[in-house]
Amino acid sequence: MIGMLGVVAFGLACSGKKRAQKGYIKAIAPELEKAIAQQSPFEADVEIIRKGKVYDVRVDFKGLVKENPRWKKASHEERLAWFARVCAEVVGLTAGGAEEAGFMDFENLIIGYAGQVWSVPMEYAGYISSHAISRSKSARRLEKELMEEMERVE
């Protein structure tokens, strides 16, 4: 998933910054939705929101793609933490790649879950993503840290 987005990002970056941003925005949301579904039991809606010269990524929980025993046993807070971690892993990695390519700056990851909206800086989503990839911290540890960092916005 990320490899394909990297190729798209590079190709679009070569064709001009404004055009690259528009093309990337169209391409990235559906790819992020697919990546979330592939890496978890979650179905989500993803929206890229422009805020002046920076962007936010909003991910809203839609439901489960497949049944999961952990989900059934989890409390509301544990479910939120799990969903938020998956979002941070996927979005943090992808947004970091776009920023490294030099044509988009991301500010926040916005997470909608069960009528609540939470925000975490995109830099922190990148932190979660890097630890998930390197497996230097457990998923549960990352979930705990993420819950401490997130702020409720609505």
N, C-alpha and C positions, 0 to 999 in steps of 0.2 A: 504494500500500500504506500508506504513512505517513499520507496524508490520511484514509483510512478509519479508521485507528486513532485519529487525532486526534479525529474526530467521535465515535467510541465512547467515548474517554476523557472528552471534555467532557460527553457525555450522562450517563455513569455518575457523573462527579464531581458533577453537579447533583443526583443522586439520593441522595447521602450517601457519606461517605468509605469506610466498611467495605464497603458494597455495591459501590461503585466498584472497590475493590481486588479483590474476588472476581470481579466481571464482567470486569475487565481481565485478570486472570490466566487466566481461561478463554478469552478472545478472543485474547490476544497470542501464546501459544506456537504455535498453528497458523499464524498470520499471519507470524511470524518464520521458520518453516520454509519457507513459500511464498516469502518474500522472498529467503532464502538461495538457494533453487533457481532463482529468476528471475535473480538477479544473478551467478550462478556455475555451474559444472558440479557443484556439491555437493548431496548430500542429507543432511539432518541431523535429529536429534531435539532438541527444545528443551523445557526444563523450567524453570519458575519456582519457586525455592526460598525459602521464608520463613525468615528468621533473626531472630526477635524482631520488631523494628519495621522492619527492612530486608529487602531481597530480593537474591538472587543469580540470575543467569540462567546455566543450564548448557546448552551446545550440544555435542552429541556427533556426531562424523562417522559417517555411515552408509555412504557410498559416493559414486559419481559418478552424476549424473542423465544426463549425456551424455559421450561421449568428448572428450578434450581433448589436443592434441599437447603443450602445455606441461606438463601433468601427467605424461605418459609420460617426459619428459626430466628432470623435476625430482628432486632428491635428497629424502630424508626430511625434512630441515630446511626445504627450500624449499616442500615440500608443506604442512608444518605452518604455516609463515609465511603462505602464501597462504590457507589455510583460516581461520587466526586473524584475518587482516586482514578477510576477508569478514564473519566473525562480528562483529568489532568495529565495522565500518561499519554493519551492519544493526541490531545490538543497541544500540550506542551512541546512534544517532539515536532509536530508539524509546524507550529508557529515559530519555533526556534529555527527551523530550516528556512522559512520565508524571511526571517530577519537576517539570517546569515547571508542569504542571497542579496540582501540589501534593497529590497523594493517594498517592504511592508514592515510597519512597527505595530506590535500588539501590546495592549495595556492590561486587559483583564480577561479572565475566564469567568463567565457568569453561568451559574448552574441553577436551573429551575427544577425543583423536586417537591412534590406533594403540596403545591400551593405556596411554597416558600422559594425565595430567590436568594442565592448566596454569591459572593464574589471573592475571588482570590487573584492576586497579581499574576500575570502571565509568567514572570520570572520564577515564581514559586511553582507554577505548573511545570516549567522546565526542570526545576530541581526534582520534583516528584518523578518526572519522566526519566531523568538520568539515573536516579537510584533504582527505579524499576528495571531499567535495561541492564544495569550492572549487577543487579540483585544484591546490592550492598546493604539493603534494608528490606525487611519483610513487608508484604502487602499490608498486613495489619498495622505495622509500625508506621508506614506511610499514611495510612488512613487516619491514624491517631494524630499525627503531625499536621495533616491537612485540615482536620476538624479544628485544630487550635488556630490555624492561620486564616481560615475562611471567616468572612464577615457577612452577616445577614443584611440584605439591602431592602427587602420589602416585607 
